[in-house]
């Protein structure tokens, strides 16, 4: 097919005619609609730079033009309707040419269809929310250079630009107006934008029916209309990036500004499109990770990355009161990535015990660890296991049949999410049945990497590949794979100042190198090379020497630690030296437990 030429601004602001020419080319009865949509998306990205297409996560909704081209990054929270059939092509009355019907919702104009000319195609409807727990540095990294056309039909058409600076200051320009935002505060007293993404302070609490899994989340959910299997392979909890046409037209109501729940044509009760817009999707991608600083994963041994590991360990050691063993294990935990069908391969759930109680010490180690980790990983959340918290929240997603929607739970999280659990916040008292259920759900997530979704009449387990770090005073009540008992070597006096000094180092270029290091090492390939035979021989020899201290579980732990240690050294293949170091680390971990008289045959309390 010949390339269709169009000005880039025209493609962004009025993409429907451009896309329709692709879809209606050739014999529509044998047209692969999914492939045609992908071709149109490919041609659009050839004509228009990616940065010129507005990222809906980062801009307020009201400047966007109805029917314009947008991008969106989010997590699939619910599958609203699957396998619906829509009129994909038809002939208008008294016309011999076919037109596409998938954008008819955008036009909202009555159409007379020539009888018998309809060509049906499948349409799936997804509900996507902003990626849960996305940290501020990741949001800011997405901001850089994003430009959006602004002005809905009838608006002033001014251009709104979002630009980033190396100092973490964003600047919004719209027409002749201008405002700066630094560290979340406005310098100039201009009215806040009411609806938007990471750059906006909400002027009022988010509506409770937006189904955002975490209470700290904010932003714009979207309803995604996916045609002809363009969303093939996409599952609930997947993070996706879509390209499509935004639709602010109301559903079954005429007033677009009505702030009431509305019913879409599938029967689902949804917020109005002024809060949750629709996107008619022409491309879906599943990114390998959620770090905007890393575009490609390159399996190379970078000497600078090895130096970063040393600096990162030193900072972690400061946060952990000078305990080098605990620092090493937390680094391995950050590099771990559960995988496999059951999620039980690569799981490195970690319990740091021996931490001061939240109520008895001014040092809240869980909070300081979360603060540090949130500067490194794209997505994280601190969960305090207080009685009030456990008795009041809902961990598991539940089906609400009155709205025919899946109500989000706290554990509905994307792959590679970092969950920090503060068990030191737990106090004496009575857990209600809901609290007991929440503890059970958290334990199931840690042990089996699964979360139960409650459909009232039955429950279904969904895989949930989440990394969990538990901070506790004694051994955690949760079933973690590894436990290290904290052995402080630094004085408590001056601890906060030392940690603040460490956090202040995570700025600018160095911070971005650390963030890129963690993401790239987590996704690097790994092989034991030709050492598998010698490792088995080493295990047999250790069993013959002392069968009590070297069990099959101990050997499995050594294999897991050696894999992550190899990745942390920016290597892809295990070496004899790294295997010996992995065994030393496991010995140090057991010593930390044994020093408190808590060592059993498995090396745990």
Residue pairs with C-beta under 8 A, 6 or more apart in sequence:
1 22
1 25
1 26
1 39
3 43
3 46
4 18
4 21
4 22
4 43
5 47
6 18
6 47
8 47
8 48
8 49
8 52
9 149
10 18
11 18
11 44
11 47
11 48
11 69
12 48
12 52
12 53
12 54
12 68
12 69
12 149
13 65
13 68
13 69
13 149
14 67
14 68
15 44
15 67
15 68
15 69
15 245
16 67
16 103
16 106
16 245
18 40
18 44
19 37
19 40
19 44
19 100
19 103
19 245
19 282
20 99
20 100
20 103
22 36
22 37
22 39
22 40
22 43
23 31
23 33
23 36
23 37
23 40
23 88
23 89
23 100
23 102
24 89
24 97
24 98
24 99
24 100
25 36
28 88
28 89
28 98
28 119
29 119
31 89
32 228
33 88
33 121
33 227
33 228
34 227
34 228
34 229
34 230
34 232
37 227
37 228
37 230
37 281
37 282
37 283
38 230
38 282
38 283
40 282
41 243
41 282
41 283
44 69
44 243
44 282
45 243
48 69
50 71
51 145
51 146
51 147
52 147
53 69
53 70
53 71
53 243
54 64
54 68
54 69
54 70
54 71
54 146
54 147
54 148
54 149
55 70
55 71
55 72
55 73
55 142
55 146
55 148
56 64
56 70
56 71
56 72
56 197
56 220
56 222
56 246
56 277
56 279
57 72
57 73
57 74
57 130
57 142
57 197
57 198
57 219
57 220
58 139
58 142
58 143
58 146
58 162
58 196
58 197
58 198
58 199
59 146
59 148
59 160
59 162
59 196
59 197
59 199
60 193
60 194
60 195
60 196
60 197
60 200
61 195
61 196
61 220
61 248
61 274
61 275
61 277
62 152
62 193
62 194
62 195
63 148
63 150
63 151
63 152
63 155
63 158
63 160
63 174
64 70
64 148
64 149
64 150
64 152
64 246
64 248
64 277
65 149
65 150
65 151
65 152
65 153
65 155
66 106
66 152
66 153
66 246
66 247
66 248
66 249
67 103
67 106
67 245
67 246
67 247
68 149
68 245
68 246
69 243
69 244
69 245
69 246
70 243
70 244
70 245
70 246
70 279
71 241
71 242
71 243
72 128
72 222
72 224
72 241
72 242
72 244
72 279
73 130
73 131
73 142
73 239
73 240
73 241
73 287
74 128
74 129
74 130
74 131
74 221
74 222
74 239
74 240
75 128
75 129
75 130
75 131
75 132
75 237
75 238
75 239
75 240
75 414
76 126
76 127
76 128
76 234
76 235
76 236
76 237
76 238
76 240
77 127
77 128
77 129
77 211
77 213
77 221
77 236
77 237
77 406
77 408
77 412
78 126
78 127
78 211
78 236
78 405
78 406
79 124
79 125
79 126
79 127
79 236
80 125
80 126
80 127
80 223
80 264
80 266
80 268
80 270
80 404
80 405
81 123
81 124
81 125
81 266
81 268
82 124
82 125
83 122
83 124
84 122
84 123
84 124
84 125
84 266
85 120
85 121
85 122
85 123
86 101
86 102
86 120
86 121
86 122
86 123
86 227
87 101
87 104
87 113
87 118
87 119
87 120
88 100
88 101
88 102
88 119
88 120
88 121
88 227
88 228
89 98
89 99
89 100
89 101
89 117
89 118
89 119
89 121
90 98
90 99
90 101
90 111
90 113
90 114
90 117
90 118
90 119
91 97
91 98
91 99
91 113
91 114
91 117
92 99
92 111
92 112
92 113
92 114
93 112
93 113
93 114
94 114
95 114
98 117
98 119
101 111
101 118
102 121
102 123
102 225
102 227
102 280
103 245
103 280
104 111
105 225
105 247
105 249
105 278
105 280
106 245
106 247
106 249
106 280
108 249
121 227
121 228
122 227
122 228
122 229
123 225
123 226
123 227
123 228
124 226
124 231
125 223
125 224
125 225
125 226
125 264
125 266
125 268
126 223
126 224
126 226
126 231
126 234
127 211
127 221
127 222
127 223
127 224
127 270
127 405
127 406
128 221
128 222
128 223
128 224
128 240
128 242
129 210
129 211
129 212
129 213
129 217
129 219
129 221
129 408
130 197
130 212
130 217
130 218
130 219
130 220
130 221
131 239
131 290
131 378
131 379
131 414
132 212
132 213
132 214
132 217
132 379
132 381
132 412
132 413
132 414
132 417
133 214
133 216
133 217
133 379
133 380
133 381
133 413
133 417
133 418
134 198
134 290
134 378
134 379
135 374
135 375
135 377
135 378
135 379
135 380
136 198
137 375
137 511
137 515
138 290
138 291
138 292
138 378
138 379
139 197
139 198
140 164
140 168
140 170
140 198
141 164
141 292
141 293
141 512
142 198
142 292
143 162
143 163
143 164
143 170
143 198
143 199
144 163
144 164
145 163
145 164
146 162
147 159
147 161
147 162
148 159
148 160
148 161
148 162
149 159
149 160
150 157
150 158
150 159
150 160
150 174
151 157
151 158
152 248
156 175
158 174
158 175
159 173
159 174
159 175
160 172
160 173
160 174
161 171
161 172
161 173
161 174
162 170
162 171
162 172
162 199
163 170
163 171
163 173
164 170
165 171
166 508
167 182
168 182
168 183
169 180
169 181
169 182
170 180
170 181
170 199
171 178
171 179
171 180
171 181
172 178
172 179
172 180
172 181
172 199
177 190
178 188
179 186
179 187
179 188
179 190
180 186
180 187
180 188
181 187
181 199
184 201
186 192
192 200
192 201
192 203
193 199
193 200
194 200
194 202
194 203
194 204
195 220
195 274
195 275
196 219
196 220
197 219
197 220
198 218
198 219
202 218
206 212
206 218
207 271
207 275
209 261
209 271
209 403
210 221
210 271
210 275
210 276
211 221
211 405
211 406
211 407
211 408
212 218
212 219
212 221
212 408
213 408
213 409
213 410
213 411
213 412
213 413
214 381
214 410
216 381
220 275
220 276
220 277
221 271
221 276
222 276
222 277
222 278
222 279
223 264
223 270
223 276
223 277
223 278
223 279
224 231
224 242
224 244
224 278
224 279
224 281
225 244
225 247
225 278
225 279
225 280
225 281
226 234
226 281
226 284
227 280
227 281
230 281
230 282
230 283
230 284
231 281
231 284
233 286
234 240
234 284
234 286
236 406
236 462
237 412
237 413
237 414
237 415
237 462
237 464
238 286
238 414
238 415
239 286
239 287
239 290
239 414
239 415
240 284
240 285
240 286
240 287
241 284
241 285
241 286
241 287
242 279
242 281
242 283
242 284
242 285
243 281
243 282
243 283
244 279
244 280
244 281
244 282
244 283
245 279
245 280
245 282
246 277
246 278
246 279
247 273
247 277
247 278
247 279
247 280
248 256
248 273
248 274
248 277
248 278
249 256
249 273
249 278
250 256
250 258
250 262
250 272
250 273
251 262
251 263
251 264
251 265
251 270
251 273
252 262
252 263
252 264
252 265
253 262
253 272
256 272
256 273
256 274
257 272
257 274
258 272
258 274
259 272
259 274
259 275
260 272
261 269
261 270
261 271
261 272
261 403
262 269
262 270
262 271
262 272
263 269
263 270
264 270
267 404
268 403
268 404
268 405
269 402
269 403
269 404
269 405
270 276
270 405
288 297
288 523
289 297
289 378
289 416
289 519
289 522
289 523
290 378
290 379
290 414
290 416
291 378
291 515
291 516
291 519
292 378
293 512
293 515
293 516
293 519
294 515
294 516
294 519
294 520
297 520
297 523
297 524
298 520
299 524
299 525
299 572
300 570
301 570
301 571
302 570
304 513
305 517
305 520
305 521
305 570
306 569
306 570
308 513
308 514
308 517
309 331
309 517
309 568
309 569
309 570
311 510
311 514
312 331
312 376
312 514
312 517
313 324
313 327
313 328
313 331
315 372
315 502
315 505
315 506
316 326
316 327
316 330
316 331
316 372
317 323
317 324
317 327
318 490
318 498
318 499
318 501
318 502
319 327
319 365
319 368
319 369
319 372
319 499
319 502
320 326
320 327
320 330
320 352
320 365
320 369
320 486
321 365
321 486
321 488
321 489
321 490
321 492
321 495
322 488
322 489
322 490
323 484
323 486
323 487
323 488
323 489
325 484
325 487
325 585
325 588
325 589
325 592
326 352
326 484
326 486
326 487
326 592
328 585
329 350
329 352
329 482
329 484
329 585
329 589
330 350
330 352
330 369
330 469
331 568
332 348
332 561
332 564
332 565
332 568
333 348
333 350
333 467
333 469
333 482
334 373
334 376
334 377
334 418
334 467
334 518
334 522
335 518
335 521
335 522
335 564
335 567
335 568
336 346
336 347
336 348
336 467
336 522
336 564
337 346
337 416
337 465
337 467
337 522
337 523
338 344
338 345
338 346
338 347
338 348
338 449
338 465
338 466
338 467
339 345
339 346
339 465
340 346
341 463
342 448
342 449
342 450
342 463
343 448
343 449
343 450
343 463
343 464
343 465
344 448
344 449
346 560
346 563
347 449
347 481
348 467
348 481
348 482
348 560
348 564
349 446
349 447
349 467
349 468
349 469
349 470
349 479
349 480
349 481
349 482
350 468
350 469
350 470
350 480
350 481
350 482
350 483
350 484
351 469
351 470
351 471
351 472
351 475
351 476
351 478
351 480
351 482
351 483
351 484
352 365
352 369
352 469
352 470
352 471
352 472
352 483
352 484
352 486
353 472
353 473
353 474
353 475
353 476
353 483
353 484
353 485
353 486
354 473
354 485
354 486
354 487
354 596
355 365
355 366
355 424
355 471
355 472
355 473
355 486
356 363
356 365
356 424
356 473
357 424
357 473
358 364
358 366
358 384
358 422
358 424
358 425
359 427
363 492
363 495
363 496
364 422
364 424
365 424
365 471
365 486
366 382
366 384
366 420
366 421
366 422
366 423
366 424
366 425
366 471
367 382
367 422
368 499
369 420
369 469
369 471
370 380
370 382
370 420
370 422
371 499
371 503
372 499
372 502
372 503
372 506
373 380
373 418
373 420
373 469
374 380
375 503
375 506
375 511
376 506
376 514
376 515
376 518
377 418
377 515
377 518
378 515
378 519
379 413
379 414
379 416
379 417
379 418
380 417
380 418
380 419
380 420
381 413
381 417
381 418
381 419
381 420
382 420
382 422
383 389
383 410
383 419
383 420
383 421
383 422
384 422
384 425
385 421
385 422
385 423
385 425
385 426
385 439
386 425
386 426
386 427
387 426
387 427
387 429
387 430
387 431
387 435
389 425
390 431
390 434
390 435
390 438
390 439
391 431
391 432
391 434
391 435
392 434
393 410
393 438
394 407
394 409
394 410
394 434
394 438
395 409
395 410
395 411
395 437
395 438
395 441
395 442
395 451
396 409
396 411
396 437
396 441
396 451
396 452
396 453
396 454
397 406
397 407
397 408
397 409
397 411
397 412
397 451
397 453
397 454
398 406
398 407
398 409
398 453
398 454
398 455
398 456
399 405
399 406
399 407
399 453
399 454
399 455
399 456
400 406
400 407
401 456
406 453
409 451
411 441
411 442
411 445
411 451
411 464
411 466
412 451
413 419
413 464
413 466
415 465
415 466
416 465
416 466
416 467
416 522
417 466
417 467
418 466
418 467
418 469
419 466
419 467
419 468
419 469
420 469
420 471
421 442
421 468
421 469
421 470
421 471
421 476
421 478
422 471
423 470
423 471
423 472
423 473
423 476
423 477
423 478
424 471
424 472
424 473
431 439
439 477
439 478
441 451
441 452
442 478
443 477
443 478
443 479
444 450
444 451
444 452
445 451
445 464
445 466
445 468
446 468
446 470
446 478
446 479
446 480
447 479
448 461
449 463
449 464
449 465
449 466
450 461
450 462
450 463
450 464
451 461
451 462
451 464
452 459
452 460
452 461
452 462
453 459
453 460
453 461
453 462
468 478
468 480
470 476
470 478
470 480
474 605
475 483
475 598
475 604
475 605
476 483
481 557
481 560
482 557
482 589
483 589
483 593
483 604
483 605
484 589
484 592
484 593
485 592
485 593
485 595
485 596
485 598
486 592
487 592
487 595
490 498
505 511
506 514
521 567
521 568
521 570
522 567
524 567
524 570
524 572
525 572
526 563
526 566
526 567
526 572
526 573
526 574
527 572
527 573
527 574
528 535
528 573
528 574
529 573
529 574
531 574
531 575
531 576
531 579
534 576
535 559
535 579
538 579
539 550
539 555
542 549
542 550
542 555
543 550
548 601
551 601
551 602
553 602
554 586
554 602
554 603
557 586
557 603
558 579
558 582
558 583
558 586
561 582
561 585
561 586
562 574
562 578
562 579
562 582
563 574
565 578
565 581
565 582
565 585
566 572
566 573
566 574
566 575
566 578
569 578
571 578
586 603
589 603
590 599
590 603
593 599
593 603
593 604
593 605
598 604
598 605
599 605
